Amino acid sequence: MSETKPSVLFVCVHNAGRSQMAAAFLTHLSQGRVEVRSAGSAPAASLNPVAVAAMAELGIDLSAETPKMLTVEAVQASDVVITMGCGDTCPVFPGRKYLDWALEDPAGHGIEFVRPIRDQIQRHVRGLLVELLPR
């Protein structure tokens, strides 16, 4: 068994909502047992405030996070790359496990619309953890 932690990269277009929520859930739920990154193919200037508020409802603080540009290095350093509704704008590199989580974009929507997306992301992350860290 490898001595290194599994590494996951979450990618969406703006890295302002879905990928940030997923990264925060995985960081929180893995308790440091997984290396977590997030990035966007066209990062926004700041996080979606509604996504930040939705996560705060569950006690997870995203307020200090910032959108990051997707880089080849981030992909190469990751064992699993999870894309979220970004289609062809998310590049694919060989040698990595790729998953695509079809999630609605929370951009421009209120908290009532974002909560179910947040909860769906949490379910996906919990399932991923079972794969990454089998007991």
C-alpha positions in Angstrom: 0.0 0.0 0.0 1.3 3.5 -0.9 2.5 5.7 1.9 1.2 8.8 0.2 -2.2 10.3 0.6 -4.6 10.0 -2.4 -5.0 13.3 -4.2 -8.2 14.8 -5.7 -8.6 17.8 -8.0 -12.1 19.3 -8.4 -12.6 21.3 -11.6 -15.4 23.5 -12.8 -15.4 26.5 -15.1 -15.2 29.4 -12.6 -14.0 27.5 -9.5 -16.4 29.7 -7.5 -19.2 27.3 -6.4 -19.4 23.6 -7.1 -15.7 22.7 -7.1 -15.1 24.9 -4.0 -17.9 23.2 -2.2 -16.7 19.7 -3.1 -13.1 20.6 -2.1 -14.3 21.9 1.2 -16.5 18.8 1.9 -13.6 16.4 1.0 -11.1 18.4 3.2 -13.6 18.4 6.1 -14.8 14.8 5.8 -11.3 13.2 5.1 -9.8 14.9 8.1 -6.5 15.4 6.3 -6.3 11.9 4.8 -6.8 13.2 1.3 -4.8 15.9 -0.5 -7.5 18.2 -2.0 -7.3 20.8 -4.8 -9.8 22.8 -6.8 -9.4 24.9 -9.9 -11.3 26.4 -12.9 -10.7 26.7 -16.6 -11.8 30.3 -16.4 -11.7 31.3 -12.7 -14.1 34.0 -11.5 -12.9 37.0 -9.5 -14.3 35.7 -6.3 -16.4 32.8 -4.8 -20.2 32.7 -5.2 -21.4 34.3 -2.0 -24.5 32.0 -2.0 -22.3 28.9 -2.2 -20.3 30.4 0.8 -23.5 31.0 2.7 -24.8 27.4 1.9 -21.6 25.9 3.2 -21.6 28.1 6.3 -25.0 26.6 7.2 -23.2 23.3 7.7 -20.3 24.9 9.6 -17.8 24.9 6.8 -16.2 28.3 6.1 -15.2 29.1 2.5 -14.8 32.8 3.1 -11.0 32.7 2.8 -10.9 30.7 -0.4 -10.3 32.2 -3.9 -10.8 30.8 -7.4 -7.7 29.3 -8.9 -6.6 28.7 -12.5 -6.5 25.1 -13.7 -2.9 24.1 -14.4 -1.2 21.1 -16.0 0.8 20.7 -12.8 -2.4 20.5 -10.6 -3.7 17.7 -12.9 -0.4 15.9 -12.9 -0.2 16.0 -9.1 -3.7 14.5 -8.7 -4.7 10.8 -8.7 -8.4 11.6 -9.4 -9.8 14.6 -11.4 -13.5 15.3 -11.0 -15.1 17.7 -13.4 -18.4 19.3 -12.8 -20.6 20.4 -15.6 -17.8 22.1 -17.6 -17.9 19.9 -20.7 -15.2 20.5 -23.2 -13.7 23.5 -21.3 -12.2 21.0 -18.8 -9.0 19.5 -20.3 -8.3 15.8 -20.0 -4.8 14.5 -19.5 -3.7 10.9 -19.7 -2.9 8.8 -16.7 -5.5 10.1 -14.3 -8.8 8.7 -13.1 -11.6 11.0 -14.3 -15.1 11.4 -13.0 -17.7 13.8 -14.1 -20.4 14.9 -11.7 -23.4 16.3 -13.5 -24.4 19.2 -11.2 -26.3 22.3 -11.9 -24.4 25.6 -11.8 -25.4 27.6 -8.7 -24.3 30.9 -10.3 -26.9 33.5 -10.2 -29.3 31.5 -8.0 -30.5 32.0 -4.4 -29.9 29.8 -1.4 -33.0 27.7 -2.0 -31.6 26.6 -5.4 -28.1 26.1 -4.1 -28.9 23.9 -1.0 -29.9 20.8 -3.0 -26.7 21.2 -5.2 -24.6 21.4 -2.0 -26.3 18.3 -0.6 -25.8 16.4 -3.8 -22.1 17.4 -3.7 -21.9 16.1 -0.1 -23.4 12.8 -1.2 -20.9 12.4 -4.0 -18.0 13.3 -1.8 -19.0 10.7 0.8 -19.2 8.1 -1.9 -15.8 9.1 -3.2 -14.3 8.8 0.3 -15.5 5.2 0.5 -13.5 4.5 -2.7 -10.4 6.5 -1.7 -10.2 5.3 1.9 -11.6 1.8 2.2 -11.8 0.6 5.8 
